[in-house]
C-alpha cells in the first residue's frame, strides 16, 4: 500500500483513502481485508446516517395555529407549543386504540398507524 493512500482520520486512526483507487485496486483491497477490518468497516458504515432536512416545518398563519390548538384541546390534548411544533414538523401524536393524530393539508387528521402493514 502506498504512503499517499494512507489518510489520518480525526481520531488519529490510519484509514485507506479508497477515492483515489481505480476499480481493480479497490476490488483487490476490499477482497484482501481481514475479518477484523471488514467488521470495523461495517461498523463505520452503520454509523453513517442520511442527513435530515432540519428546516422542514409547515408554515401556517396565526389564525390556523389558533384553530389547530383549539382542535387539539377539543380532542383532549393540552394544545401546547410542543405538540403543535411536533405536528407541524410532520410528526404524529398517539391518540389511543392504535390511532395517531397528524396535521396534513391544513387539517388535523386521525389515522390507524398500522394501516399500511395489512
MODELLER restraints for C-alpha pairs under 7 A, 6 or more apart:
rsr = mdl.restraints
at = mdl.atoms
rsr.add(forms.Gaussian(group=physical.xy_distance, feature=features.Distance(at['CA:5:A'], at['CA:16:A']), mean=5.63, stdev=0.5))
rsr.add(forms.Gaussian(group=physical.xy_distance, feature=features.Distance(at['CA:5:A'], at['CA:17:A']), mean=5.20, stdev=0.5))
rsr.add(forms.Gaussian(group=physical.xy_distance, feature=features.Distance(at['CA:6:A'], at['CA:14:A']), mean=6.29, stdev=0.5))
rsr.add(forms.Gaussian(group=physical.xy_distance, feature=features.Distance(at['CA:6:A'], at['CA:15:A']), mean=5.86, stdev=0.5))
rsr.add(forms.Gaussian(group=physical.xy_distance, feature=features.Distance(at['CA:6:A'], at['CA:16:A']), mean=4.86, stdev=0.5))
rsr.add(forms.Gaussian(group=physical.xy_distance, feature=features.Distance(at['CA:6:A'], at['CA:17:A']), mean=6.05, stdev=0.5))
rsr.add(forms.Gaussian(group=physical.xy_distance, feature=features.Distance(at['CA:7:A'], at['CA:14:A']), mean=5.70, stdev=0.5))
rsr.add(forms.Gaussian(group=physical.xy_distance, feature=features.Distance(at['CA:7:A'], at['CA:15:A']), mean=5.40, stdev=0.5))
rsr.add(forms.Gaussian(group=physical.xy_distance, feature=features.Distance(at['CA:7:A'], at['CA:16:A']), mean=5.92, stdev=0.5))
rsr.add(forms.Gaussian(group=physical.xy_distance, feature=features.Distance(at['CA:7:A'], at['CA:17:A']), mean=6.02, stdev=0.5))
rsr.add(forms.Gaussian(group=physical.xy_distance, feature=features.Distance(at['CA:8:A'], at['CA:14:A']), mean=4.75, stdev=0.5))
rsr.add(forms.Gaussian(group=physical.xy_distance, feature=features.Distance(at['CA:8:A'], at['CA:15:A']), mean=6.28, stdev=0.5))
rsr.add(forms.Gaussian(group=physical.xy_distance, feature=features.Distance(at['CA:9:A'], at['CA:15:A']), mean=6.88, stdev=0.5))
rsr.add(forms.Gaussian(group=physical.xy_distance, feature=features.Distance(at['CA:18:A'], at['CA:26:A']), mean=6.63, stdev=0.5))
rsr.add(forms.Gaussian(group=physical.xy_distance, feature=features.Distance(at['CA:56:A'], at['CA:89:A']), mean=6.10, stdev=0.5))
rsr.add(forms.Gaussian(group=physical.xy_distance, feature=features.Distance(at['CA:57:A'], at['CA:88:A']), mean=5.50, stdev=0.5))
rsr.add(forms.Gaussian(group=physical.xy_distance, feature=features.Distance(at['CA:57:A'], at['CA:89:A']), mean=4.51, stdev=0.5))
rsr.add(forms.Gaussian(group=physical.xy_distance, feature=features.Distance(at['CA:58:A'], at['CA:88:A']), mean=5.15, stdev=0.5))
rsr.add(forms.Gaussian(group=physical.xy_distance, feature=features.Distance(at['CA:58:A'], at['CA:89:A']), mean=6.39, stdev=0.5))
rsr.add(forms.Gaussian(group=physical.xy_distance, feature=features.Distance(at['CA:69:A'], at['CA:79:A']), mean=4.78, stdev=0.5))
rsr.add(forms.Gaussian(group=physical.xy_distance, feature=features.Distance(at['CA:72:A'], at['CA:78:A']), mean=6.83, stdev=0.5))
rsr.add(forms.Gaussian(group=physical.xy_distance, feature=features.Distance(at['CA:72:A'], at['CA:79:A']), mean=5.28, stdev=0.5))
rsr.add(forms.Gaussian(group=physical.xy_distance, feature=features.Distance(at['CA:73:A'], at['CA:79:A']), mean=5.51, stdev=0.5))
rsr.add(forms.Gaussian(group=physical.xy_distance, feature=features.Distance(at['CA:86:A'], at['CA:92:A']), mean=6.98, stdev=0.5))
rsr.add(forms.Gaussian(group=physical.xy_distance, feature=features.Distance(at['CA:87:A'], at['CA:102:A']), mean=5.82, stdev=0.5))
rsr.add(forms.Gaussian(group=physical.xy_distance, feature=features.Distance(at['CA:87:A'], at['CA:103:A']), mean=5.57, stdev=0.5))
rsr.add(forms.Gaussian(group=physical.xy_distance, feature=features.Distance(at['CA:88:A'], at['CA:103:A']), mean=6.61, stdev=0.5))
rsr.add(forms.Gaussian(group=physical.xy_distance, feature=features.Distance(at['CA:91:A'], at['CA:102:A']), mean=6.51, stdev=0.5))
rsr.add(forms.Gaussian(group=physical.xy_distance, feature=features.Distance(at['CA:92:A'], at['CA:100:A']), mean=6.07, stdev=0.5))
rsr.add(forms.Gaussian(group=physical.xy_distance, feature=features.Distance(at['CA:92:A'], at['CA:101:A']), mean=5.39, stdev=0.5))
rsr.add(forms.Gaussian(group=physical.xy_distance, feature=features.Distance(at['CA:92:A'], at['CA:102:A']), mean=4.60, stdev=0.5))
rsr.add(forms.Gaussian(group=physical.xy_distance, feature=features.Distance(at['CA:93:A'], at['CA:100:A']), mean=5.39, stdev=0.5))
rsr.add(forms.Gaussian(group=physical.xy_distance, feature=features.Distance(at['CA:93:A'], at['CA:101:A']), mean=5.15, stdev=0.5))
rsr.add(forms.Gaussian(group=physical.xy_distance, feature=features.Distance(at['CA:93:A'], at['CA:102:A']), mean=6.62, stdev=0.5))
rsr.add(forms.Gaussian(group=physical.xy_distance, feature=features.Distance(at['CA:94:A'], at['CA:100:A']), mean=4.22, stdev=0.5))
rsr.add(forms.Gaussian(group=physical.xy_distance, feature=features.Distance(at['CA:94:A'], at['CA:101:A']), mean=6.26, stdev=0.5))
rsr.add(forms.Gaussian(group=physical.xy_distance, feature=features.Distance(at['CA:95:A'], at['CA:101:A']), mean=6.34, stdev=0.5))
rsr.add(forms.Gaussian(group=physical.xy_distance, feature=features.Distance(at['CA:98:A'], at['CA:112:A']), mean=6.08, stdev=0.5))
rsr.add(forms.Gaussian(group=physical.xy_distance, feature=features.Distance(at['CA:98:A'], at['CA:113:A']), mean=6.30, stdev=0.5))
rsr.add(forms.Gaussian(group=physical.xy_distance, feature=features.Distance(at['CA:99:A'], at['CA:110:A']), mean=6.59, stdev=0.5))
rsr.add(forms.Gaussian(group=physical.xy_distance, feature=features.Distance(at['CA:99:A'], at['CA:111:A']), mean=5.51, stdev=0.5))
rsr.add(forms.Gaussian(group=physical.xy_distance, feature=features.Distance(at['CA:99:A'], at['CA:112:A']), mean=4.50, stdev=0.5))
rsr.add(forms.Gaussian(group=physical.xy_distance, feature=features.Distance(at['CA:99:A'], at['CA:113:A']), mean=5.76, stdev=0.5))
rsr.add(forms.Gaussian(group=physical.xy_distance, feature=features.Distance(at['CA:100:A'], at['CA:110:A']), mean=5.57, stdev=0.5))
rsr.add(forms.Gaussian(group=physical.xy_distance, feature=features.Distance(at['CA:100:A'], at['CA:111:A']), mean=5.51, stdev=0.5))
rsr.add(forms.Gaussian(group=physical.xy_distance, feature=features.Distance(at['CA:100:A'], at['CA:112:A']), mean=6.29, stdev=0.5))
rsr.add(forms.Gaussian(group=physical.xy_distance, feature=features.Distance(at['CA:100:A'], at['CA:113:A']), mean=6.14, stdev=0.5))
rsr.add(forms.Gaussian(group=physical.xy_distance, feature=features.Distance(at['CA:101:A'], at['CA:108:A']), mean=6.78, stdev=0.5))
rsr.add(forms.Gaussian(group=physical.xy_distance, feature=features.Distance(at['CA:101:A'], at['CA:109:A']), mean=5.59, stdev=0.5))
rsr.add(forms.Gaussian(group=physical.xy_distance, feature=features.Distance(at['CA:101:A'], at['CA:110:A']), mean=4.43, stdev=0.5))
rsr.add(forms.Gaussian(group=physical.xy_distance, feature=features.Distance(at['CA:101:A'], at['CA:111:A']), mean=6.49, stdev=0.5))
rsr.add(forms.Gaussian(group=physical.xy_distance, feature=features.Distance(at['CA:102:A'], at['CA:108:A']), mean=5.79, stdev=0.5))
rsr.add(forms.Gaussian(group=physical.xy_distance, feature=features.Distance(at['CA:102:A'], at['CA:109:A']), mean=5.40, stdev=0.5))
rsr.add(forms.Gaussian(group=physical.xy_distance, feature=features.Distance(at['CA:102:A'], at['CA:110:A']), mean=6.40, stdev=0.5))
rsr.add(forms.Gaussian(group=physical.xy_distance, feature=features.Distance(at['CA:103:A'], at['CA:109:A']), mean=5.99, stdev=0.5))
